[in-house]
Amino acid sequence: MRKLILFGAATTMLLAGTVAWTTASHPAIEHSVGTAQIDPLSMMANAKDLPSQESLNLRIWPNNVVAVTDIVSGTEVR
């Protein structure tokens, strides 16, 4: 009997939460789904003077540069 009461309470709470979630009418929730104000494609196309990955690696880890082996030639590249 106790399991049946707990199951009924859990089902009621689940149903109440689902109804509250689907019928939310708060203005902040309604207006949060808008159009994007930032255009990432134009930002990437117009980016200038960005550092390369190699220079960032040297700036972040100056004494811990790992030698990378070129797959095609098999030579060590720094």
N, C-alpha and C positions, 0 to 999 in steps of 0.2 A: 504494500500500500504506500509506503514511504517513497519507493522508487517511482511510482505512478504520479505522486504529487510533485516530486522534483522534476520529472519529465514534463509535466503540464506547465509548471512554472517556467522552465527553460524555454519551452515552445512559445509561451505567451510573451516572454521577454524578447525572444528572437523576432517574433512577428511585430511587436511594438517598435523595436529598433529599425526594422526594415521599413515600416510605414513612416516613421519619423524621418528616415533618411531620404525616402523617395518623395516626400511631400514638403521638403524644406523650401521655405519661401522667404528667407532672409535676404535683404537686398545685396549684402556683401557676397552671398553665394551666387545670386543671379548674375551679378555684374562681373564676377571673376572669370567667367568664360567669355572672353572677348577676343578680338583680333590681336595678333602679335604686333607690338609697336617697334620692335627691333628687326631689321632685315639682315640676318647673318650672311647671306650670299653677297650683298653689297659690301659688308664689312670686310669679308675675306678678299673680295676683288680689289678693294681700294687700299689694302694694307701696304704700308711702305716702311722700309728700313727695319725690318724685323731680323733679329739675329738668327743664325743657323743653329741647328741642333748641336753641331760640334763645338761651336763657341760657347753655347750654354753649358755643355758638359765640362769644358775646360774651366769655365768660371765657377761652376758649382763644386766640382771635384778637381782642383788643380794638381794635387799630388797623387791622385788615384785614377789615372787614365788607364783604361783597359785596352790592350791591343786587340784589334779586330782582324780576323783573317778573311781576306777576300775569297769568296766561294769559287769564282771562276778561275783566277790565276793562282790561288793558294798562297799568295804573299801576305805578309803582315802589314796592315794599314793602321796608322795612328790617327 
